[in-house]
Amino acid sequence: MFGSRAYLDDDAFLDAKKRAERENRRMREMRESVGDEAFEMIQQSLSERSGQPMRTEEIRVSTRDGGKEPDTIYVRSFLIDRTAVSVRQFRNFVKESKYKTDAEKFKWSFVLKRHLSSTILEESDGPEGLGHAKETPWWIAVLGAYWRRPEGSDSSIKNRNDEPVTHISWNDAKAYCEFYGRRLPTEMEWEAAARGGLEDALLPWGDELNERMCN
């Protein structure tokens, strides 16, 4: 069972936002009445008198998660696996259901460049290959990549039974769940579970950015 109240923002945020809006409105009205040059001169004079730098730009108050508006969300208790679906679990599903994934049907899938062998990388960038995503060149379109061949034709899932299964589309995940009488979590349920029980935290492990824990 997992239940969580996911408070993205609270009353303190709303109060800060209201104060910022009042101050920004006052500043805009002053700037419009005296003009930009005079406004800057007034701010500079006030700064010299107080010994503190005066603000000339509007205050920006954003939500903790970067959203435009604060949300307060309650997530009812629900069941969810402790880990992502493993290669072993998905292989058992395919064996029992004879399911064929989207990547197998399309005969290709994207793979992170740093995981590819020099041979597959050369083939993918060659005249017969599919190349890479234009805006994200570290994603390479690899012919023959699917869950049994995670990095292309020269890779396998040998000794990787406990690793998360890859190259799974939404259709594949939905089919897996339905076969075992389950369902995919909602976006709110997933976020609550991914946070591991933390409330009002910027990231699943807290508020400090750790790039080694991110993709």
N, C-alpha and C positions, 0 to 999 in steps of 0.2 A: 504494500500500500504506500502511496505517496500523496501527500496533500501539502499545499503551500499557498500562502497569500503572497502574491507577487506585486509589491508596491514599487512601481517605477518612479513615482514622485509623491510627495506628501504636502501637507499644509505649509511647511516651511518654504518649499519651492514656490508654491502659489503666492505666498506673501512677498517673497523676493521678486517674483515676476511683476506683481502689481506695483511695488516700489520703483522698480526699474522703469516701468512704463510711464509712471508719473514724472520721474526725473527726466526721462528722454523727451517727453512731451514739453516739459518746461524748457529744456535746452533747445529744442527745435523752434519753439515760439520766440525765444530770445535771439537765436541766430537769424530767423526770418525778419525780425523787427529792426535789427541794427546792421545786418549784412555780415558776410563771412569775415572780412578783414577786421572790422570793429569787434566782432565777437572774439576773434583770436587775441586781439590786444587786451580786451577785458579779462579773458582767462589768464593771460600771461601776467597781468598786473596782480590779479588775485593770487596767483601762484607765488609771486615774489613776496607778497605781504605775509602769506601764511607759511611760507617755507616748504610747502608741499606741492607737488605737481598737480595741476588742475586737469580735469578730464575735458577733452574736446570731442571725443567720439561717444556714440551712444552705448549704453550698457547692453550687453548681450547675455541673456539668461536662457540656457538650454536645459533640456531634461537630462537626467543621468545617462540615459541610453542613446542620446543623440536625436530622439524623436522631436517632433515639432510641438506636440501637446502631451501633457502628463496623463497617465492612465493608472487607474487603480483596478486591479484584476484579482478575482478570487477563482482559484482552481480547485474543483472538487477532488476528493481522493480518487486515485486511479492506480491500476496495476501497469508496471512497465518493466521490461528486462533491465538488469543491472548493467549490461554491456551491449555493445552493438552486435548484430547477428554475425556469427563467426563463419569462416569458410566451411567448417565441419557441419554446422547447422544448415547452411544453405545447400550444401551438397546432399544432405539427407532429404531436404525438401525437393530438390530436383529429381532425386532417385525415386521418391514416392509419387511425385506429381507429373513427372516427365515435362516439366516446364522449360520453356526456352526464353531466355532473357532478350530484352530489346537490343543489347549490344551484339548478341549473336545474330539477330535478325538483320541488323544494319551492317554487320561484318566489320565494325570499327568502333573505337571509343577513344576518348582523350586520356592521356597519361602525362603526369608531370615529367618534364624533360630530364630532371636529375635522376630519375629512376630507370631511364632507358639505357640499353647497351649501345655501344658505338655503331653496331651493325643496324639495329632497328632505327636509330636516329638518322643514319645515313639513308636508309630506305625511305623513311617518312619524309625527309627533305628532298628526296630525289624526284625525278620526272614522273615516276609511277606512284609516289606517295601522296598523302593528303595534306602535308604541311602542318602549320601551326595556326592557332587562333590569332587573328590580326592584332587585337588590343591586348591580348595576354599571351605573348609568344612562348612562355614557359609551359603552356599546355600544348602537347603535340597530338595530332590525330593519328592514331596507330591502327593500321589494318590488322585485323585478327585479335585485337585486345578485347577480352571479356573476363568474366570472373575466374575461369580456369587458367587463363593466360593473362595475368594482371599487367605485365609490361610487354605484351606482344608475343609473337610466335616462339621466341627463344626463352620464355619464362614459364613457370609452372606454379602450382600451389603445394608442391611437395614440402613437407615439414612446416606448413603454414596454417595448419588446421585451426589454431586458436586466434589467428589474426582476423580482423574484420573483413568480411567479404566486400569486394569492390566492383565497380562498373555496374551498379544496380540502379535502375531508373525508378521513378515513382510507381510506374506500372508493376515493375518487378516486386518492389517492397509491398505494394498493396496485395498482389497475388500471394505472396508469402504469408502475410497476416491472415488473409481470408482462408487459406488452406488449413490453418491451425485454429480457426475460429476466433481470430483476434482482429484488431484494427490498428491503423496508424494513429499516433497521438496527434492531437490538434497542435497548432503552433504554440498556443499558450501552455499546454501541457508539456510540450517538448522543452520550452524555455524554463519552466519551473523545474523539470527533472535535470536539465543540463546545469542548472545553478547549484544542484546538490543540496538544496535546502536553504541556501543563502537568500536573504531578503534585502532589497534596496542596495544591491552591490552592482558595480559597473561591469564586472566580469565574473565568470563562474567561480573563480578562485579568490575574488576580492576586488580591490580598487586599483591595485598596482599592475601596470602593463608588463607582461613577460612575453616577449616576442617568441621565445622558444616554445611557448605553449600555444602559439597561434599558427595558422596557415596563412 
